[in-house]
Amino acid sequence: MIHVLIERHIAEGMLSTYEENSRQVLQKTYIVPGFIAGESFIDIQEPNHRYLLCKWRSIQDWYHWAQSEERKELHTHINPILTQPEIVTILEN
């Protein structure tokens, strides 16, 4: 099992757009093979700085989703409102 930490910096004034699109991506992810769970976190000192921590059965399951056309399509609505590219860190315990 692995965890994937995704860090995002959202542009000013775009939080509601981000939250709506992020929710849609997470809903689609729940049915992806290998996805176990996901949680979203807000940086208390910087509300436009967000983290998403997802649990996956294997690194292969994550890579399959990360490189899928469906995820790329869903991110066409998120990427334009980020101030920098998302940072993805893969963790294991």
C-alpha positions in Angstrom: 0.0 0.0 0.0 1.2 3.5 -0.8 0.1 7.1 0.0 0.2 9.9 -2.6 0.5 13.4 -1.3 -0.6 16.1 -3.8 0.2 19.7 -3.1 -1.6 22.5 -4.9 -1.4 26.3 -4.8 -4.7 27.8 -6.0 -4.9 31.3 -7.6 -6.6 34.1 -5.6 -10.3 34.2 -6.1 -10.5 30.6 -7.5 -11.1 28.6 -4.3 -14.8 27.9 -5.1 -13.9 26.8 -8.6 -11.1 24.6 -7.3 -13.3 23.0 -4.6 -16.0 22.2 -7.1 -13.6 20.6 -9.6 -11.6 18.9 -7.0 -14.7 17.2 -5.6 -15.6 15.9 -9.1 -12.1 14.4 -9.5 -12.3 12.8 -6.1 -15.7 11.3 -6.9 -14.4 9.8 -10.1 -11.3 8.4 -8.3 -13.5 6.4 -5.8 -14.3 3.9 -8.6 -10.7 3.6 -9.9 -9.2 0.1 -9.3 -6.7 0.3 -6.5 -8.0 3.5 -4.9 -8.6 3.1 -1.2 -9.3 6.5 0.4 -8.6 10.2 0.1 -8.5 13.2 2.4 -8.2 16.9 1.6 -6.3 19.3 3.9 -6.1 23.1 4.0 -3.0 25.0 5.1 -4.3 27.0 8.1 -1.9 29.9 7.4 -2.4 29.9 3.7 -6.0 28.8 2.6 -5.0 28.7 -1.1 -2.5 26.1 -0.3 -4.1 22.6 -0.4 -3.0 19.0 0.1 -4.7 15.8 -0.9 -3.6 12.6 0.7 -4.7 9.4 -1.1 -4.2 5.8 -0.2 -3.6 3.3 -3.1 -3.3 -0.4 -3.1 -0.1 -0.2 -5.2 2.2 2.2 -7.0 1.1 0.6 -10.3 -2.5 1.4 -9.5 -1.6 5.1 -8.8 0.5 5.3 -12.0 -2.3 3.8 -14.0 -4.7 6.5 -12.8 -2.1 9.3 -12.9 -1.4 8.7 -16.5 -4.9 8.0 -17.6 -6.7 10.1 -20.1 -9.7 10.4 -17.7 -7.5 12.1 -15.0 -5.8 14.3 -17.6 -9.2 15.4 -18.9 -10.5 16.1 -15.4 -7.4 18.2 -14.6 -8.0 20.5 -17.6 -10.3 22.3 -15.2 -7.9 22.4 -12.3 -4.5 23.1 -13.8 -5.4 26.5 -15.2 -6.4 27.8 -11.7 -3.1 26.7 -10.1 -0.3 29.2 -9.6 2.3 26.4 -10.1 2.2 22.8 -11.2 1.0 20.4 -8.6 3.7 18.5 -6.6 3.2 14.8 -6.2 5.0 12.8 -3.5 4.7 9.1 -3.2 5.0 7.7 0.3 5.1 4.3 1.9 5.1 3.1 5.5 
